[in-house]
Amino acid sequence: MTIKTITKFLRKTKFVENFWITMSDGVKLSASMHIPEDASRNKVPALLEYLPYRKRDGTHVRDALTHPYLAGHGYASVRVDMRGSGDSEGVMLDEYTRQEQDDALEVIAWLAKQKWCTGKVGMFGISWGGFNALQVAARQPEALKAIVTICSTDDRYEDDIHYKGGTLLNENLGWAATMLAYSSRPPDPKIVGTKWKKMWMERLKNEPFLLIPWLQHPHRDAYWKHGSVNEDFGKITAAALVVGGWNDAYSNAIPRLMRGLRAPRKAIIGPWVHKYPHFASPEPKIGFLQEMLRWWDFYLKDINSKVTDDPDYRYYVMDAYKPGKFPKEIPGRWVSDPYWGYGNVETKTFQLSSQGISAEAGTEKMLSITSKQTTGFDGGEYCIIWMGPEFPGDQVKDDAQSICFDSPVLSADMDIVGQPTIDLEFMVDKPVAHVAIRLNDVWPSGEVSRISYHLQNLCMRDSREYPTPLEAYKRYTMKIKLDDIAWRIPKGHKLRVSISTSYFPMMWPVAEPVRLNVFAGKSSLSLPIRKPVADEKKVEFSPAEAASPVTQKETKKPFHKRDVTVNKKTGETKLSIIDDFGTQEIKPHGMVIWGTGRENYSIMPDDPLSAKMETHWTEGRKRGKWECRTETFGRLTATKTHWIVWGKIDAFEGKKLLFTKEFNETIERKLQ
């Protein structure tokens, strides 16, 4: 489905390339705006997208599709670079800080007071922008009446790129390396003038390697509770449209937000990865900008767009698709429900017995596994955004290093809609152990697709905040929730539950190989199964629309490369990923940009302490004789007791090395 380009709107608009919003401490934030030309006579609400990703040369492609469209329908659509990013002054020391929120409150108050503004403000964004829309809404600025939060979470510890079920994600370094590269880029002299180099040096000198604080907080302490709106859902009073995709890392947060929020809220969940739904993949895209306008019209303009009549949940039930390459389109159907996990959904419990997934528990039997450390190389990418993007591969190899429970062949289609759970009775031989549990779809032809999964640090069987070591050979029971999903498994297929003690490179391994014993006959699977609904009302969205794409000249095409190699003598497995984003000249202001991200993983099959992850990013900017480039590096290894962190920034003006900085840190492993 192509996106329909809209060039003529109800209201003519103008683009304000840059203006400054001064904070109470004197720091100036750089902003741009698309606004109706007649807004000074016919006031409009303001819409804010507030990010650290650089409006002129970072999010410019998606901004061009979105902001002019919203402005053309009667809104002032504003993009603000956060403090210390893009062309804004100051420094940025971490994500989701109190300072970040305080600045947003001042920005919202400033917007509401402008002569062209009605006094009402909406806030929207994806990922970081979706996070801070929730977090700022929880601060209850008077003018903020509604938000649209996309691919975000209510719980910074449980559902972000740091830890999953208390296990350390390699995405922790992956995203820290990305931010090290992103934050190292200079401001644009065309905007900030001759002080650009002074601003750049100030950023570089103060720039953190965020992997370090993230590793220093391995449990759900006050660091993670800050900015986690599930600490008090009641603080959010703005109406919230909550949006995400089943192939995004943050889909679990949507049902939690819908259950927890007391303000007006609705949910849309598609088959997408970490992208805006009007240009998302896999297909089908939807007319998401039209959905946003309906939301804004109702809550910011008092127009009866009938959003309150929409079902609470509109979501896409994916038909089973074979594992492998990034699917261009996922077949399925849009449905709606008033509730999540009940109502039209019935939870059925099956036993994990010595015979597989069955109705009867049968005789108790202990099943054991010590998975090879190379188990998980077909696990795909945790958050599918780039560095791939990688969907899960065929699970056959990983399942061969797992305890597996198979169902009989299904005699009818089954819609799994909700959050599958495993009641696991187990014991281990080490004080620290992780498990990777997958719910898989076994095709008659032998391929195995991953439906849903979870990674779990078993030391956190009682608490994410206060984990405790495991006692060797003591029997434990733990309820483990897999990711929410909507998947139709067709008749003729089989369900499989697969349990392994390793899942690298997605999950960092524990310090010692673990022997896991699972008690078949005592463990079970609970499946949310959606019942057929008679005369089900069809869910339809308008076709995807957007404003005109940005004009840029491509001088080097992007490319992606992924290589897995296995040393035949040692068994060492290596994964190398290169994402070259190509070279483009952004025509409106003539900046030439280029960048390359590289990730390398390696591990020996029987030695978890051999695990290593390395990153290298290149980011370049050029216009005329002005040229700047940064090379940033990261590395994570571990001993039995400590994380070993190394990082580096090299910054160049032309060919001259202007600045270099290294990070070296040894951090205690705490039940990881």
Secondary structure, DSSP 8 states (H G I E B T S, - for coil): ---EE----SS-EEEEEEEEEE-TTS-EEEEEEEEETTTTTS-EEEEEEEESS-TTTTSHHHHHHHHHHHHHTT-EEEEEE-TTSTT--S---SSS-HHHHHHHHHHHHHHHHSTTEEEEEEEEEETHHHHHHHHHHTT--TTEEEEEEES--S-TTTTSSSEETTEEBTHHHHHHHHHHHHHTS---HHHHGGGHHHHHHHHHHH---THHHHHH--SS-HHHHTT-GGG-GGG--SEEEEEEETTSTTTTHHHHHHHH--S-EEEEEES--SS-TTS-SSB----HHHHHHHHHHHHHH-----GGGS-SEEEEEEE---SSS--SB--EEEEEESSSSSSSEEEEEEEEETTEEESS--S-EEEEE---TTTTTTS--SS-SSS-------THHHHTTSEEEE----SS-EEEEE--EEEEEEEESSSS-EEEEEEEEE-TTS-EEEEEEEEEEGGGSS-SSS-----TT--EEEEEE---EEEEE-TT-EEEEEEES--TTTB---SS---EEEEETTEEEEEEEE---TT---------EE-----EEEEE--EEEEEEEE-TTT--EEEEEEEEEEEEEETTTTEEEEEEEEEEEEEETTEEEEEEEEEEEEEEEEETTEEEEEEEEEEEEE-SSEEEEEEEEEEEETTEEEEEEEEEEEEE----
